[in-house]
Amino acid sequence: MSVQTAKIRTGLRPAGPSDVKGMARLVDLYARQGLLLPRSPADMLRRLDQFLVIEEAGGVQAMGSLWPMDGDLAEIRTVAVAPDAQGRGLGHELVDELVDMGLQRGFSRLFCLTREPGFFTTCGFVRVGIEQFPQKIWKDCCLCARRERCDEIAMLYTGGILP
Ligand SMILES: CC(C)(COP(=O)(O)OP(=O)(O)OC[C@H]1O[C@@H](n2cnc3c(N)ncnc32)[C@H](O)[C@@H]1OP(=O)(O)O)[C@@H](O)C(=O)NCCC(=O)NCCS
């Protein structure tokens, strides 16, 4: 059971093909600020089953994805809330549901890499060393232009309990 137990809000649901345009707009916005890694619409469409969105007023206001890594390990990534929708709990609700989705899909270790550790702490994650996830280092970090000066913080979901 994840930290937040409230049930799914209206508008939180699996992403569909018609959401991709709005998702791409959010990702582009934050990728330009260096807060998210870029992801192409084609890539997101191909992996739609990994994404959840929150729709409000006919548009995607928040999104996030669960990325299977290896064995029991999955990464929560591409978490974004539209600027004018922030601070209302949408991000927390989305991460909480991604955690539930990951556990239901059989992943017992859920992690993220982030520059927003304060936010993920409120979602039940704790700071850990990236060396706990060699699969991530081999698959993604090795290819990253910022690998020598990475400023992202690795965090593991523990429901708020220290590992
Ligand atoms: C980070 C982000 C997803 C947070 O979404 P949000 O909907 O504004 O967050 P919420 O309203 O659900 O906040 C949940 C809690 O986190 C806290 N929080 C939110 N952003 C925070 C931050 N930057 N630092 C510290 N705490 C933060 C809130 O105060 C709240 O705490 P509470 O539960 O004690 O009240 C959003 O700011 C965003 O999209 N940022 C740009 C993209 C990004 O950086 N994504 C993360 C990449 S891994």
PDBQT file of the ligand as one rigid body, heavy atoms in Angstrom, charges set to zero:
ROOT
HETATM    1  C1  LIG A 201       7.562  18.423  -9.100  1.00  0.00    +0.000 C 
HETATM    2  C2  LIG A 201       6.097  18.480  -9.542  1.00  0.00    +0.000 C 
HETATM    3  C3  LIG A 201       5.744  17.218 -10.316  1.00  0.00    +0.000 C 
HETATM    4  C4  LIG A 201       5.213  18.601  -8.281  1.00  0.00    +0.000 C 
HETATM    5  O1  LIG A 201       3.845  18.550  -8.680  1.00  0.00    +0.000 OA
HETATM    6  P1  LIG A 201       2.702  19.294  -7.827  1.00  0.00    +0.000 P 
HETATM    7  O2  LIG A 201       1.389  18.852  -8.340  1.00  0.00    +0.000 OA
HETATM    8  O3  LIG A 201       2.961  20.755  -7.816  1.00  0.00    +0.000 OA
HETATM    9  O4  LIG A 201       2.970  18.742  -6.368  1.00  0.00    +0.000 OA
HETATM   10  P2  LIG A 201       1.861  18.480  -5.236  1.00  0.00    +0.000 P 
HETATM   11  O5  LIG A 201       0.915  19.653  -5.216  1.00  0.00    +0.000 OA
HETATM   12  O6  LIG A 201       1.276  17.128  -5.434  1.00  0.00    +0.000 OA
HETATM   13  O7  LIG A 201       2.747  18.503  -3.940  1.00  0.00    +0.000 OA
HETATM   14  C5  LIG A 201       2.842  17.366  -3.100  1.00  0.00    +0.000 C 
HETATM   15  C6  LIG A 201       3.722  17.727  -1.942  1.00  0.00    +0.000 C 
HETATM   16  O8  LIG A 201       5.049  17.968  -2.422  1.00  0.00    +0.000 OA
HETATM   17  C7  LIG A 201       5.480  19.250  -2.004  1.00  0.00    +0.000 C 
HETATM   18  N1  LIG A 201       6.287  19.784  -3.089  1.00  0.00    +0.000 N 
HETATM   19  C8  LIG A 201       5.895  20.036  -4.352  1.00  0.00    +0.000 A 
HETATM   20  N2  LIG A 201       6.934  20.513  -5.077  1.00  0.00    +0.000 NA
HETATM   21  C9  LIG A 201       7.981  20.562  -4.224  1.00  0.00    +0.000 A 
HETATM   22  C10 LIG A 201       9.329  20.973  -4.365  1.00  0.00    +0.000 A 
HETATM   23  N3  LIG A 201       9.814  21.428  -5.517  1.00  0.00    +0.000 N 
HETATM   24  N4  LIG A 201      10.148  20.886  -3.281  1.00  0.00    +0.000 NA
HETATM   25  C11 LIG A 201       9.668  20.437  -2.081  1.00  0.00    +0.000 A 
HETATM   26  N5  LIG A 201       8.405  20.009  -1.902  1.00  0.00    +0.000 NA
HETATM   27  C12 LIG A 201       7.567  20.090  -2.961  1.00  0.00    +0.000 A 
HETATM   28  C13 LIG A 201       4.213  20.037  -1.771  1.00  0.00    +0.000 C 
HETATM   29  O9  LIG A 201       4.410  21.088  -0.858  1.00  0.00    +0.000 OA
HETATM   30  C14 LIG A 201       3.298  18.975  -1.201  1.00  0.00    +0.000 C 
HETATM   31  O10 LIG A 201       3.596  18.759   0.162  1.00  0.00    +0.000 OA
HETATM   32  P3  LIG A 201       2.430  18.372   1.224  1.00  0.00    +0.000 P 
HETATM   33  O11 LIG A 201       1.881  17.039   0.739  1.00  0.00    +0.000 OA
HETATM   34  O12 LIG A 201       3.160  18.287   2.516  1.00  0.00    +0.000 OA
HETATM   35  O13 LIG A 201       1.440  19.472   1.118  1.00  0.00    +0.000 OA
HETATM   36  C15 LIG A 201       5.824  19.750 -10.418  1.00  0.00    +0.000 C 
HETATM   37  O14 LIG A 201       6.312  20.864  -9.726  1.00  0.00    +0.000 OA
HETATM   38  C16 LIG A 201       6.465  19.696 -11.795  1.00  0.00    +0.000 C 
HETATM   39  O15 LIG A 201       5.845  19.223 -12.750  1.00  0.00    +0.000 OA
HETATM   40  N6  LIG A 201       7.699  20.230 -11.914  1.00  0.00    +0.000 N 
HETATM   41  C17 LIG A 201       8.370  20.296 -13.208  1.00  0.00    +0.000 C 
HETATM   42  C18 LIG A 201       8.797  18.936 -13.731  1.00  0.00    +0.000 C 
HETATM   43  C19 LIG A 201       9.648  18.188 -12.715  1.00  0.00    +0.000 C 
HETATM   44  O16 LIG A 201      10.591  18.725 -12.138  1.00  0.00    +0.000 OA
HETATM   45  N7  LIG A 201       9.292  16.920 -12.507  1.00  0.00    +0.000 N 
HETATM   46  C20 LIG A 201       9.986  16.027 -11.609  1.00  0.00    +0.000 C 
HETATM   47  C21 LIG A 201      10.953  15.272 -12.435  1.00  0.00    +0.000 C 
HETATM   48  S1  LIG A 201      11.451  13.760 -11.738  1.00  0.00    +0.000 SA
ENDROOT
TORSDOF 0
